[in-house]
Amino acid sequence: MHAVLDAGAAEIGRSDAPLLPALPAAWFEARFDADDRFGDRPTIDGRPAEAGAIARTADHPAIAAWIARSGRTLLPRLLARLADMRAMVDAVERGAQASRTSPQANAMSASTGKGTGVADTARGRLAHSVTVVSGRVVSWRTVAPTEWSFHPRGVVREALLGAPADDLRRRARWIAAALDPCVPCVVGVSEDRDA
């Protein structure tokens, strides 16, 4: 971590993209209904948002202090992941205690209907929307946290615009690691020989 903090690491990953709030399932369902491509390039108020730990923990006193000090850069994102893990451990412990006394629901049905659900995952808010007709799934749409943070106009783009070319690969690797995509990620930099 020491090598990361050298060479201007305080500036790595700076982005002012809005943070993804804890939106309800109905919000996602309305977007899925309005736009078949919403899950590919989601936006909120016309802008891509940043999902994940920093979106959930930006109000935590330690995280808020780091954001105030350096903006939303690499270090506050990494610290947010630690704060988020602590909060998740607490939530799992509370959930385990509650599940001992809570009745379990059975959501299986052979009827026709539609439903949308959301869950907070380690990478951010995940939404699924499914339509069933006569007991068969006819539509299933999702929007994962990676689609928010790695949107073509989103956080990664903002974080890398203006970065020095000789340090681009290192910066991109750290930004990708801090945003934690839900798929394997390889960072490569190619030279434009026609320029």
Secondary structure, 3 states (H helix, E strand, C coil): CHHHHCCCHHHCCCCCCCECCCCCHHHHHHHHHHCCCCCCCCCECCECCECCHHHHHCCCHHHHHHHHHHCCCHHHHHHHHHHHHHHHHHHHHHHHHHHCCCCCCCCCCCCCEEEEEEEEECCEEEEEEEEEECCEEEEEEEECHHHHHCCCCCHHHHHHCCCCHHHHHHHHHHHHHHHCCCCCCCCCCCCCCCC
